[in-house]
Amino acid sequence: MSVISGQSAPDFSLPDESGHLHNLADYRGNFVILYFYPKDNTAGCSKEAQQFAEFHAAITACGGKIIGISRDSQSSHEKFKTKFSLPFTLLSDIDSTVCNLYEVIKEKNMYGKKTMGIERSTFIIDQEGIIRDIYRKVKVDRHAAQIVESLKKISSSQ
């Protein structure tokens, strides 16, 4: 079954950087900006996280909560979050369960070698748990600003 706009977001339970379990259902009543990224402390992922941090107040003002997910460990997330003073939650999906639910594991070509990895993707989930927008093959530049614009459109149409 494909993940598409207009359907219920697949629920999940994952630990954050300090081991606390987060369930998607716990965020009902808020918009959730669920973003999947390949790896902590890499150039693109660091830039993306910093941009989400920069737009955190604007996203929060729209009723949004930002959640980043990668396959990195909790300790890696803790260091990454501290290094960049990230004001949002990072969840650890070591076994790719949630990545597979959201269909973000794709074949990638790194230096001529094919590997399976996370395709940078963002899902905007509304207050009732419905996927409202999907961004795949995300380009980092201006993405967080694009999410704020999308949130404002969705909010004004409700």
BAPA-593315 format. One record per residue: residue in three letters; x, y, z of N, C-alpha, C in turn; residue number from 0. Coordinates in pm, 1 decimal, padded with zeros to 6 digits. Example, Ala and Ser with C-alpha at 12.3 -4.5 7.8 and 13.67 -1.06 7.14 Angstrom:
BEGIN
   type       n_c1       n_c2       n_c3      ca_c1      ca_c2      ca_c3       c_c1       c_c2       c_c3   seq
    ala    01319.0   -00569.0    00780.0    01230.0   -00450.0    00780.0    01320.0   -00330.0    00780.0     0
    ser    01285.0   -00225.0    00708.0    01367.0   -00106.0    00714.0    01290.0    00003.0    00787.0     1
END
This chain:
BEGIN
   type       n_c1       n_c2       n_c3      ca_c1      ca_c2      ca_c3       c_c1       c_c2       c_c3   seq
    met    00083.6   -00118.5    00000.0    00000.0    00000.0    00000.0    00088.0    00124.7    00000.0     0
    ser    00062.5    00216.1   -00090.1    00142.3    00338.1   -00100.0    00096.8    00443.6   -00000.2     1
    val    00191.8    00522.2    00045.2    00162.5    00634.6    00132.8    00127.6    00752.6    00043.0     2
    ile    00004.7    00805.1    00055.7   -00039.3    00915.2   -00030.1   -00109.8    01023.1    00052.0     3
    ser   -00114.0    01143.3   -00004.1   -00186.7    01253.1    00060.3   -00332.9    01215.8    00073.2     4
    gly   -00392.6    01255.9    00183.3   -00534.2    01230.9    00206.0   -00562.6    01105.7    00286.6     5
    gln   -00462.1    01023.6    00307.8   -00484.1    00902.1    00387.4   -00430.7    00922.3    00528.4     6
    ser   -00472.1    00833.9    00618.4   -00420.7    00837.4    00755.4   -00271.9    00805.7    00754.1     7
    ala   -00198.2    00882.6    00830.5   -00054.0    00858.5    00841.2   -00030.9    00729.5    00919.5     8
    pro    00058.6    00644.2    00872.0    00088.4    00522.1    00947.9    00141.1    00556.9    01087.7     9
    asp    00080.0    00497.3    01189.9    00122.5    00524.0    01326.9    00251.8    00448.3    01355.6    10
    phe    00324.8    00493.3    01454.8    00451.1    00429.5    01491.2    00486.3    00465.3    01633.6    11
    ser    00584.8    00396.2    01685.2    00641.8    00424.0    01816.3    00793.2    00408.7    01803.0    12
    leu    00865.7    00516.8    01829.1    01012.2    00515.6    01819.0    01072.6    00592.7    01936.1    13
    pro    01196.4    00557.0    01975.3    01263.7    00630.8    02082.4    01330.6    00758.0    02030.4    14
    asp    01331.0    00861.0    02115.9    01403.2    00983.4    02082.0    01547.9    00971.0    02129.1    15
    glu    01619.2    01082.2    02121.0    01761.8    01082.1    02154.1    01789.2    01047.3    02299.9    16
    ser    01688.8    01061.4    02387.6    01710.5    01026.7    02528.3    01638.5    00898.1    02569.7    17
    gly    01582.8    00825.5    02473.1    01520.4    00697.1    02502.1    01371.0    00702.1    02526.8    18
    his    01313.5    00821.9    02529.2    01168.7    00837.1    02550.4    01094.3    00794.7    02423.5    19
    leu    00991.9    00708.0    02439.1    00915.5    00661.6    02323.2    00814.1    00766.1    02278.0    20
    his    00807.2    00785.9    02147.7    00710.3    00878.2    02087.4    00620.1    00798.7    01994.2    21
    asn    00488.4    00819.2    02009.4    00390.0    00760.6    01918.8    00332.3    00874.7    01835.6    22
    leu    00313.0    00852.5    01707.5    00255.2    00956.7    01623.6    00119.5    01000.9    01679.3    23
    ala    00041.7    00906.7    01729.2   -00091.9    00937.7    01782.1   -00087.3    01039.1    01897.2    24
    asp    00026.1    01045.4    01968.7    00040.5    01140.1    02079.7    00038.2    01285.7    02031.6    25
    tyr    00059.2    01306.2    01903.3    00068.9    01441.0    01847.0   -00062.9    01490.1    01786.6    26
    arg   -00170.4    01410.7    01801.1   -00300.5    01454.0    01748.1   -00334.5    01590.6    01806.5    27
    gly   -00396.8    01674.0    01724.9   -00427.8    01809.5    01767.8   -00323.1    01909.6    01721.9    28
    asn   -00211.3    01860.0    01669.9   -00103.8    01943.5    01614.9   -00076.5    01900.4    01471.4    29
    phe   -00023.0    01991.8    01393.7    00036.6    01951.4    01266.6    00169.6    01885.7    01299.9    30
    val    00204.6    01782.6    01227.7    00334.8    01717.8    01246.8    00413.7    01731.6    01116.9    31
    ile    00533.4    01785.2    01130.1    00626.8    01791.8    01018.5    00722.0    01675.5    01041.9    32
    leu    00696.6    01566.1    00970.0    00774.4    01443.7    00985.8    00875.8    01440.2    00873.0    33
    tyr    01002.8    01460.2    00909.4    01102.8    01460.7    00803.3    01204.0    01348.8    00823.7    34
    phe    01231.7    01279.6    00714.3    01326.2    01168.5    00712.8    01454.6    01217.9    00647.1    35
    tyr    01566.0    01186.5    00709.7    01695.2    01230.6    00655.4    01795.8    01116.2    00666.2    36
    pro    01895.5    01115.4    00576.4    01987.8    01001.3    00570.8    02079.0    00979.9    00691.4    37
    lys    02147.1    01085.2    00741.4    02249.5    01058.3    00842.8    02286.7    01184.0    00921.3    38
    asp    02295.8    01166.7    01053.9    02342.0    01275.5    01140.3    02481.4    01320.9    01098.0    39
    asn    02507.2    01449.5    01115.5    02640.6    01508.4    01097.0    02698.1    01494.6    00956.7    40
    thr    02612.3    01485.7    00856.9    02659.1    01495.2    00718.4    02619.9    01634.5    00670.4    41
    ala    02684.5    01682.7    00566.7    02665.2    01821.6    00523.1    02518.7    01856.0    00496.0    42
    gly    02452.1    01779.8    00410.9    02312.7    01809.4    00374.5    02217.6    01795.1    00491.9    43
    cys    02237.3    01692.9    00571.3    02147.4    01669.0    00685.9    02167.5    01773.7    00794.6    44
    ser    02291.0    01817.5    00813.5    02317.5    01923.3    00911.2    02252.9    02053.1    00865.4    45
    lys    02266.6    02084.1    00737.5    02207.1    02206.3    00683.2    02054.1    02201.6    00694.1    46
    glu    01994.9    02086.6    00661.8    01849.4    02072.4    00670.7    01802.2    02091.1    00815.0    47
    ala    01870.1    02027.9    00909.5    01833.4    02039.4    01051.0    01844.7    02183.9    01098.6    48
    gln    01950.6    02252.3    01057.5    01968.8    02392.1    01096.6    01858.0    02480.4    01038.3    49
    gln    01815.2    02450.3    00916.3    01706.7    02528.7    00857.5    01574.6    02502.8    00931.1    50
    phe    01548.6    02377.4    00967.1    01427.7    02350.1    01045.5    01436.5    02420.9    01181.1    51
    ala    01556.0    02427.2    01240.1    01573.0    02499.2    01366.6    01545.7    02648.2    01346.6    52
    glu    01594.2    02702.5    01235.6    01573.6    02844.7    01204.7    01424.2    02877.1    01188.6    53
    phe    01348.3    02785.4    01131.0    01205.7    02807.7    01106.7    01116.4    02745.2    01214.8    54
    his    01178.6    02697.3    01323.4    01104.6    02630.9    01430.1    00993.4    02719.9    01486.0    55
    ala    01024.2    02845.4    01514.2    00924.0    02936.2    01572.5    00806.8    02957.1    01475.9    56
    ala    00835.7    02972.9    01347.9    00729.7    02992.7    01247.8    00642.6    02867.8    01235.5    57
    ile    00705.1    02751.3    01240.5    00629.8    02625.4    01231.4    00544.7    02606.5    01356.8    58
    thr    00601.5    02636.0    01472.5    00527.8    02626.4    01598.5    00410.0    02723.8    01599.9    59
    ala    00431.3    02843.7    01545.1    00323.9    02944.2    01539.3    00206.1    02896.0    01453.9    60
    cys    00233.7    02806.3    01360.0    00127.7    02747.8    01275.4    00067.1    02622.9    01339.7    61
    gly    00108.7    02591.2    01461.3    00056.7    02473.0    01529.9    00132.0    02346.0    01496.7    62
    gly    00254.3    02359.6    01444.1    00332.0    02244.0    01401.4    00435.6    02196.3    01500.9    63
    lys    00461.3    02067.1    01496.2    00568.4    02002.3    01573.0    00660.2    01935.4    01471.5    64
    ile    00789.3    01957.4    01483.9    00887.6    01898.5    01392.6    00942.6    01771.0    01454.2    65
    ile    00947.3    01664.3    01373.8    01008.3    01538.6    01416.7    01100.0    01491.2    01304.1    66
    gly    01227.4    01473.2    01336.7    01323.3    01419.0    01240.7    01344.8    01271.1    01267.4    67
    ile    01353.5    01192.8    01160.6    01376.7    01048.3    01174.0    01490.7    01006.5    01082.2    68
    ser    01583.9    00930.4    01137.3    01687.7    00864.4    01057.2    01716.1    00728.5    01121.3    69
    arg    01805.8    00655.1    01059.1    01841.1    00522.7    01111.5    01958.6    00528.8    01208.1    70
    asp    01998.0    00649.4    01247.1    02107.8    00664.6    01341.7    02064.9    00624.0    01482.9    71
    ser    02163.7    00596.4    01566.8    02137.5    00555.6    01705.2    02091.7    00673.6    01789.9    72
    gln    02037.7    00641.5    01906.4    01996.0    00745.2    01999.9    02114.6    00832.3    02040.4    73
    ser    02230.0    00772.3    02064.6    02346.1    00850.9    02107.5    02394.8    00942.1    01994.4    74
    ser    02387.9    00895.8    01871.5    02424.0    00980.2    01757.5    02328.9    01099.7    01750.2    75
    his    02199.3    01073.0    01767.8    02099.3    01180.6    01766.6    02125.7    01281.4    01879.9    76
    glu    02159.0    01229.5    01996.8    02183.3    01318.1    02110.7    02298.9    01413.7    02081.3    77
    lys    02407.2    01361.7    02024.7    02523.5    01445.7    01990.5    02487.8    01546.4    01880.9    78
    phe    02414.5    01499.7    01780.3    02373.7    01585.3    01667.9    02284.1    01698.6    01717.8    79
    lys    02189.6    01664.3    01801.9    02095.1    01763.0    01856.0    02169.2    01866.9    01940.7    80
    thr    02261.6    01821.4    02021.5    02339.1    01911.6    02106.2    02430.3    02000.6    02022.5    81
    lys    02499.4    01942.2    01926.7    02594.0    02016.7    01842.8    02527.4    02135.9    01774.8    82
    phe    02404.3    02116.7    01726.2    02336.3    02222.5    01651.5    02222.9    02288.6    01730.6    83
    ser    02213.1    02259.4    01861.0    02107.4    02315.8    01947.4    01970.0    02302.9    01882.7    84
    leu    01937.6    02182.5    01837.8    01811.3    02160.3    01767.9    01695.3    02161.0    01867.1    85
    pro    01591.7    02243.4    01841.3    01480.2    02256.6    01935.2    01364.3    02160.6    01907.5    86
    phe    01393.4    02050.2    01840.2    01288.1    01954.4    01806.9    01337.2    01812.8    01828.0    87
    thr    01245.4    01719.0    01819.8    01270.8    01578.4    01849.3    01334.2    01506.1    01731.3    88
    leu    01431.6    01420.3    01762.5    01490.7    01329.6    01663.7    01460.5    01187.3    01708.9    89
    leu    01406.8    01107.7    01617.5    01373.1    00969.4    01651.1    01466.1    00872.8    01579.5    90
    ser    01496.2    00764.0    01649.2    01589.2    00662.3    01600.0    01512.3    00541.9    01544.9    91
    asp    01529.1    00518.2    01415.7    01462.6    00406.3    01347.3    01569.5    00309.3    01296.2    92
    ile    01643.8    00252.9    01388.9    01759.0    00169.0    01355.1    01724.2    00054.2    01261.2    93
    asp    01609.5   -00009.7    01281.6    01574.0   -00125.4    01197.3    01490.8   -00087.6    01074.0    94
    ser    01474.4    00042.9    01048.7    01404.5    00093.4    00928.7    01254.6    00065.3    00925.1    95
    thr    01193.9    00027.3    01036.4    01051.6   -00005.7    01037.7    00965.9    00111.2    00989.9    96
    val    00987.5    00228.7    01047.7    00907.2    00345.0    01011.1    00948.1    00397.4    00872.9    97
    cys    01075.8    00391.1    00842.9    01121.4    00429.9    00708.3    01050.6    00346.4    00602.2    98
    asn    01034.1    00218.4    00629.3    00963.0    00132.0    00534.6    00813.8    00163.7    00529.9    99
    leu    00752.3    00194.5    00644.5    00610.4    00232.8    00647.4    00584.2    00353.1    00557.4   100
    tyr    00676.7    00448.8    00560.2    00660.6    00572.9    00483.9    00728.3    00566.8    00347.0   101
    glu    00781.8    00450.6    00312.4    00840.6    00424.0    00180.5    00951.7    00523.0    00144.1   102
    val    01043.4    00545.5    00237.4    01153.1    00638.0    00211.1    01287.1    00567.6    00187.5   103
    ile    01290.4    00434.8    00198.3    01413.1    00361.0    00169.2    01417.9    00337.0    00018.1   104
    lys    01522.1    00390.7   -00043.2    01535.7    00382.5   -00189.0    01677.6    00341.3   -00224.5   105
    glu    01692.6    00289.5   -00345.6    01826.3    00257.3   -00394.2    01898.0    00387.2   -00428.7   106
    lys    02019.7    00399.5   -00379.0    02101.0    00518.4   -00404.1    02231.0    00475.7   -00468.9   107
    asn    02290.4    00567.6   -00541.6    02417.8    00541.3   -00607.4    02521.8    00634.2   -00546.5   108
    met    02608.8    00578.2   -00464.4    02713.8    00657.0   -00400.3    02849.5    00616.2   -00455.5   109
    tyr    02911.1    00706.8   -00529.3    03043.1    00682.6   -00586.1    03047.3    00553.9   -00668.3   110
    gly    02941.0    00532.2   -00745.0    02933.2    00415.6   -00832.7    02885.7    00288.3   -00765.1   111
    lys    02863.2    00294.7   -00633.3    02818.2    00176.5   -00559.7    02671.0    00193.8   -00522.8   112
    lys    02589.9    00093.1   -00553.0    02447.7    00098.9   -00521.2    02425.3    00052.8   -00377.0   113
    thr    02351.9    00134.8   -00302.0    02317.6    00102.3   -00163.6    02171.3    00139.6   -00140.7   114
    met    02115.7    00087.7   -00033.1    01979.9    00124.9    00006.1    01992.0    00226.7    00119.0   115
    gly    01922.3    00338.6    00103.9    01928.9    00442.5    00205.5    01803.5    00527.0    00206.9   116
    ile    01800.0    00620.5    00299.3    01684.2    00708.4    00313.9    01686.7    00816.6    00207.1   117
    glu    01576.5    00827.6    00134.8    01556.9    00938.3    00042.5    01498.0    01053.4    00124.9   118
    arg    01565.8    01166.4    00124.2    01521.0    01281.8    00202.8    01375.3    01312.5    00167.2   119
    ser    01286.3    01303.9    00267.7    01141.7    01318.2    00245.9    01077.6    01386.2    00365.4   120
    thr    00970.4    01462.9    00339.2    00896.3    01529.4    00446.3    00747.1    01507.5    00425.8   121
    phe    00679.1    01481.2    00536.7    00534.1    01460.2    00535.9    00471.5    01562.4    00630.2   122
    ile    00369.1    01632.9    00582.8    00292.0    01720.6    00670.9    00165.3    01643.9    00705.8   123
    ile    00146.8    01622.0    00835.4    00033.2    01545.3    00886.7   -00054.0    01641.6    00967.2   124
    asp   -00184.3    01641.9    00940.4   -00271.9    01738.5    01007.9   -00311.7    01692.3    01148.2   125
    gln   -00394.9    01773.7    01212.8   -00432.6    01750.6    01352.2   -00509.4    01621.4    01374.1   126
    glu   -00571.4    01568.3    01268.1   -00646.4    01442.5    01278.6   -00563.6    01321.5    01234.7   127
    gly   -00437.1    01344.9    01199.7   -00350.9    01233.9    01160.1   -00358.0    01199.8    01012.1   128
    ile   -00406.4    01294.1    00930.2   -00416.2    01273.0    00785.5   -00295.9    01337.5    00716.8   129
    ile   -00235.9    01266.4    00622.6   -00124.3    01321.8    00546.0   -00179.5    01428.4    00451.9   130
    arg   -00129.6    01550.2    00466.2   -00178.1    01661.0    00383.7   -00083.9    01696.2    00269.7   131
    asp    00045.9    01676.1    00289.6    00145.6    01707.6    00186.5    00261.4    01610.5    00198.9   132
    ile    00318.8    01574.7    00084.6    00435.0    01486.0    00081.2    00540.7    01549.7   -00008.0   133
    tyr    00661.3    01557.8    00042.4    00775.6    01607.1   -00034.3    00877.7    01494.8   -00040.7   134
    arg    00907.6    01448.1   -00160.0    01008.5    01343.3   -00178.5    01126.2    01402.9   -00256.7   135
    lys    01240.6    01337.1   -00247.0    01362.2    01385.3   -00313.2    01385.6    01532.0   -00279.6   136
    val    01372.5    01562.4   -00150.9    01382.7    01700.2   -00102.7    01520.1    01758.7   -00132.5   137
    lys    01518.9    01881.2   -00182.3    01639.9    01962.7   -00194.1    01641.8    02051.4   -00071.0   138
    val    01753.6    02054.4   -00000.9    01762.1    02120.0    00128.8    01734.4    02270.3    00121.2   139
    asp    01790.5    02337.9    00022.2    01774.6    02483.2    00014.4    01628.1    02523.5    00009.6   140
    arg    01589.8    02611.8    00100.2    01454.4    02668.6    00110.8    01345.4    02568.2    00147.7   141
    his    01381.5    02445.6    00183.5    01278.3    02346.0    00214.7    01198.6    02383.1    00340.0   142
    ala    01265.9    02425.1    00446.0    01194.6    02460.5    00569.1    01099.6    02577.8    00544.2   143
    ala    01141.9    02675.1    00464.6    01054.8    02788.7    00430.0    00934.2    02739.7    00349.8   144
    gln    00958.0    02644.0    00261.0    00850.7    02584.7    00180.8    00748.3    02515.4    00272.2   145
    ile    00795.6    02450.9    00375.9    00706.3    02382.5    00470.5    00619.0    02484.8    00543.8   146
    val    00677.3    02596.8    00584.7    00600.1    02701.7    00651.9    00490.1    02753.4    00558.5   147
    glu    00525.4    02777.6    00431.9    00426.6    02825.2    00333.6    00313.9    02723.2    00318.7   148
    ser    00347.8    02597.2    00310.0    00248.1    02491.3    00295.9    00157.8    02484.1    00419.0   149
    leu    00217.9    02493.5    00537.8    00139.9    02491.4    00662.9    00039.0    02606.8    00667.0   150
    lys    00083.0    02724.7    00624.9   -00006.2    02841.0    00624.6   -00122.8    02819.2    00529.4   151
    lys   -00096.6    02760.8    00411.6   -00203.8    02732.5    00314.9   -00301.9    02632.3    00371.9   152
    ile   -00250.0    02524.7    00430.5   -00336.2    02421.2    00486.8   -00421.1    02480.2    00600.3   153
    ser   -00357.5    02558.7    00687.7   -00429.7    02618.8    00800.9   -00541.7    02710.2    00753.4   154
    ser   -00514.3    02790.6    00651.0   -00614.9    02885.6    00603.7   -00729.8    02817.6    00529.8   155
    ser   -00707.0    02695.1    00482.8   -00813.2    02624.3    00409.8   -00902.9    02540.6    00502.6   156
    gln   -00868.1    02537.5    00631.2   -00948.1    02457.5    00725.2   -01064.8    02535.6    00781.1   157
END
